[in-house]
């Protein structure tokens, strides 16, 4: 699971808390990618820049702007 974020984004801070809680409860791993830094930043900014935070599970976008913890949990448990 990937959470795409950017620095200084209050929605990203909220999303990070939801993702950490849900993944912690389910024992899922996740990582965070800043769309403004790193080797793929130009591509990521083009793809997600107006939508961060964005959650992807298995390469499929699950949500943006506000992360629904219940929906994320259903998606993560449904893939097992």
C-alpha positions as a Markdown table, in Angstrom:
| # | Residue | x | y | z |
|---|---|---|---|---|
| 1 | Unk | 0.0 | 0.0 | 0.0 |
| 2 | Unk | 1.3 | 3.4 | -0.9 |
| 3 | Unk | 0.3 | 6.8 | 0.4 |
| 4 | Unk | 1.3 | 9.7 | -1.9 |
| 5 | Unk | 1.8 | 13.0 | 0.0 |
| 6 | Unk | 3.6 | 16.3 | 0.0 |
| 7 | Unk | 5.1 | 18.4 | 2.8 |
| 8 | Unk | 2.9 | 21.0 | 4.4 |
| 9 | Unk | -0.3 | 19.3 | 3.4 |
| 10 | Unk | -2.8 | 19.1 | 6.3 |
| 11 | Unk | -4.9 | 16.5 | 4.5 |
| 12 | Unk | -1.8 | 14.4 | 4.1 |
| 13 | Unk | -1.2 | 14.6 | 7.8 |
| 14 | Unk | -4.8 | 13.4 | 8.4 |
| 15 | Unk | -4.4 | 10.6 | 5.8 |
| 16 | Unk | -1.2 | 9.4 | 7.3 |
| 17 | Unk | -2.9 | 8.9 | 10.7 |
| 18 | Unk | -5.8 | 7.0 | 9.1 |
| 19 | Unk | -3.4 | 4.8 | 7.0 |
| 20 | Unk | -1.1 | 4.1 | 10.0 |
| 21 | Unk | -4.1 | 3.1 | 12.2 |
| 22 | Unk | -5.8 | 0.9 | 9.6 |
| 23 | Unk | -2.6 | -0.8 | 8.5 |
| 24 | Unk | -1.4 | -1.2 | 12.1 |
| 25 | Unk | -4.7 | -2.9 | 13.1 |
| 26 | Unk | -4.6 | -5.2 | 10.1 |
| 27 | Unk | -0.9 | -5.9 | 10.2 |
| 28 | Unk | -0.4 | -4.5 | 6.7 |
| 29 | Unk | 2.8 | -2.7 | 5.5 |
| 30 | Unk | 2.7 | 0.6 | 3.8 |
| 31 | Unk | 5.0 | 3.3 | 2.6 |
| 32 | Unk | 4.8 | 7.0 | 1.9 |
| 33 | Unk | 6.0 | 8.7 | -1.2 |
| 34 | Unk | 6.4 | 12.5 | -1.4 |
| 35 | Unk | 5.3 | 13.6 | -4.9 |
| 36 | Unk | 7.6 | 16.6 | -4.8 |
| 37 | Unk | 10.9 | 14.8 | -4.1 |
| 38 | Unk | 12.8 | 11.9 | -5.5 |
| 39 | Unk | 13.7 | 10.7 | -9.0 |
| 40 | Unk | 10.1 | 10.3 | -10.1 |
| 41 | Unk | 8.8 | 13.6 | -8.7 |
| 42 | Unk | 7.9 | 15.2 | -12.1 |
| 43 | Unk | 5.8 | 12.2 | -13.1 |
| 44 | Unk | 4.2 | 11.9 | -9.6 |
| 45 | Unk | 3.4 | 15.6 | -9.5 |
| 46 | Unk | 1.8 | 15.4 | -12.9 |
| 47 | Unk | -0.2 | 12.3 | -11.9 |
| 48 | Unk | -1.2 | 13.2 | -8.3 |
| 49 | Unk | -0.3 | 16.8 | -7.6 |
| 50 | Unk | -3.8 | 18.2 | -7.4 |
| 51 | Unk | -5.1 | 15.1 | -5.6 |
| 52 | Unk | -2.8 | 14.4 | -2.7 |
| 53 | Unk | -3.1 | 12.6 | -0.5 |
| 54 | Unk | -3.7 | 9.6 | -2.7 |
| 55 | Unk | -3.9 | 6.0 | -1.5 |
| 56 | Unk | -3.0 | 3.1 | -3.8 |
| 57 | Unk | -3.5 | -0.6 | -3.0 |
| 58 | Unk | -1.8 | -3.0 | -5.3 |
| 59 | Unk | -1.4 | -0.2 | -7.9 |
| 60 | Unk | -5.0 | 0.8 | -7.9 |
| 61 | Unk | -6.0 | 4.2 | -6.6 |
| 62 | Unk | -8.4 | 3.8 | -3.7 |
| 63 | Unk | -9.0 | 7.4 | -2.8 |
| 64 | Unk | -7.7 | 10.9 | -2.6 |
| 65 | Unk | -8.0 | 14.1 | -0.6 |
| 66 | Unk | -9.6 | 12.4 | 2.4 |
| 67 | Unk | -9.0 | 8.7 | 3.2 |
| 68 | Unk | -11.9 | 6.7 | 4.4 |
| 69 | Unk | -10.5 | 4.3 | 7.0 |
| 70 | Unk | -13.4 | 1.8 | 6.7 |
| 71 | Unk | -13.2 | 1.7 | 2.9 |
| 72 | Unk | -9.4 | 1.2 | 3.1 |
| 73 | Unk | -9.8 | -1.6 | 5.6 |
| 74 | Unk | -12.4 | -3.4 | 3.4 |
| 75 | Unk | -10.1 | -3.1 | 0.4 |
| 76 | Unk | -7.1 | -4.4 | 2.4 |
| 77 | Unk | -9.0 | -7.3 | 3.9 |
| 78 | Unk | -10.7 | -8.2 | 0.6 |
| 79 | Unk | -7.4 | -8.8 | -1.1 |
| 80 | Unk | -6.3 | -11.6 | 1.2 |
